[in-house]
Amino acid sequence: MKRWYKINCILIIMIIIFMLVIEYKVDMKNINKKPLSNVNKPKKLIIGRANDALSLDPANITDIDSLRVTVNIFETLVKYEKDGKDIVPALATSWKSSEDGLSWTFRLRQGVKFHDGTVFDANAVVFNFKRWMDDKNPYHNGKFEYWNYVFNGSPGLIKDVNALNKYSVEIKLNKPYAPFLSCLAMPVFAISSPEAIKKYGDDVYKHPVGTGPFIFKRWDINKSIILTKNEQYWGQSSKVDEVEFKVIPSDKERIDELKEGKIHIADDINPDEAVLIEDNSNFRLILRPCFNVAYIALNNKKAPFNNKNVRLAINYAIDKKDMIKKVYADFAKPAKTFIPPLLIGYDEDIDKREYDIKMARELLKKAGYYKGFSATLWVMNSPRSYLPKPIETANYIKDNLKKIKINVTIKTLNWNEYLNRIKNGEHEMALIGWMGDNIDPDNFLNTLFSSDNAKRGCASNYSFYCNSTVDMLLVQARQTDDLNFRKLLYKNLLQIINDDMPSIPLTHNMPIMVLNVSVKGYVPSITGNESLECVDIE
């Protein structure tokens, strides 16, 4: 009996083992039929956006769509922390200034290479500065508009740049400059490979070579830009293998492609589309900070916009709160002046003027235009971060101004032509805006209202407003490092500008992004330029 019991036990055990083997083989067959795991599949982050870049040469860029690409290819000497508050090392590991603020010494990071394999060192930094600042330099191929806006061209604020040794650079200034470090953190002052600049010449804007976490791979104009992971990057290695910036002009199509899984991020979405998707659990809405201003640039060199009362009348005639509700779906805040509220010098009580049609009509009569007049309002044909619905905004303004007998004709242009022509001062009225590049009021006020920046062909002062008192205060605010004194100077500046009303501040927009929930680690930058090495796809 015991013998049979043992035999039965052995048989049962053998049957169980046989069944397990059969089940294992079946599972292995099913596994082999399934797609390969994502473990070895390259990760590609795809960002859908309305506009293509205009250039990939950071020193010759003024538009946000170009900068959002180059900030991933190139690096600056210093940079802002993710929250935008503190300046931290980048290609420079440390720095110090002389007591008089006229000399700055930067110790450079060692062991860094450009994407073409050449060495980053002091000579590379000097080469780039000489290219930017010297209009006789053989590689000074472009307008270098930001250099002119920020450092007043050549000769300007920068006196000289020298290599002290292989990894130390000295920058000498002609005058103290309070926002100096903040300006060096701007992505337009990123360091390019000298060899690439020499090799590509005028075409360097199509062949970017930097030291950043991503390497340029391909640019199909008006279609997409593809970057690949820099395997030799000195800093944190990127979590995705490729990034594609895909041009999808229509907001609806960007959202549709997001829903279909063709892109991971839909950037600069207009408020109407955002409202439709904000409750969908498959997506996440991100609002960039209101670090911008949208405004109507009134050309002060052309009648009747050279008349202060006309400009004030236009300001009174536009119902900003109603416009934000109807056009922006409340994804914006009314602008009382030309800097966002978080900057020093901002005063909530600076302008208590509200929408007032009666006052607008009286001012127009006072200006001698009791019968009104006709004017053309220019508008770009595609959304910007500070102006997500440009055509709708223009039409709203047109309807408002009609109430005071200003008959507006709307003229629509493509972005590149638009920018070139308003820089040349061809407009009467133009919808435009500014995204802050650094956390300093100088970046807004000097750029938008300094007489130095009202030069036709390369203007950023699209009002072509010139005021000697404003110029003097701007210079004073740049040269003092006393924070309280700077704050007082900027308050005075804003009061003068608001009293003159050279242009009409409209809104501080909250740029909207929609992300697939699989996207992790995306932190919006206050300046709107995000480096993507920390972003992952799960």
Secondary structure, 3 states (H helix, E strand, C coil): CHHHHHHHHHHHHHHHHHHHHHHHHHHHHHHHHCCCCCCCCCCEEEEEECCCCCCCCHHHCCCHHHHHHHCCCCCCCEEECCCCCCEEECCEEEEEECCCCCEEEEEECCCCECCCCCECCHHHHHHHHHHHHCCCCCCCCCCCHHHHHHHCCCCCCEEEEEEEECCEEEEEECCCCCCHHHHHCCHHHCCCCHHHHHHHHHHHHHCCCCCCCEEEEEEECCCEEEEEECCCCCCCCCCCCEEEEEECCCHHHHHHHHHCCCCCEECCCCHHHHHHHCCCCCEEEEECCCCEEEEEEECCCCCCCCCHHHHHHHHHHCCHHHHHHHCCCCCEEECCCCCCCCCCCCCCCCCCCCCCHHHHHHHHHHCCCCCCEEEEEEEECCCECCECCHHHHHHHHHHHHHCCCEEEEEEEECHHHHHHHHHCCCCCEEEEEEECCCCCHHHHHHHHHCHHHCCCCCCCCCCCCCCHHHHHHHHHHHHCCCHHHHHHHHHHHHHHHHHHCCCEEEEEECCEEEEECCEECCCCCCCCCCCCCCCEEC
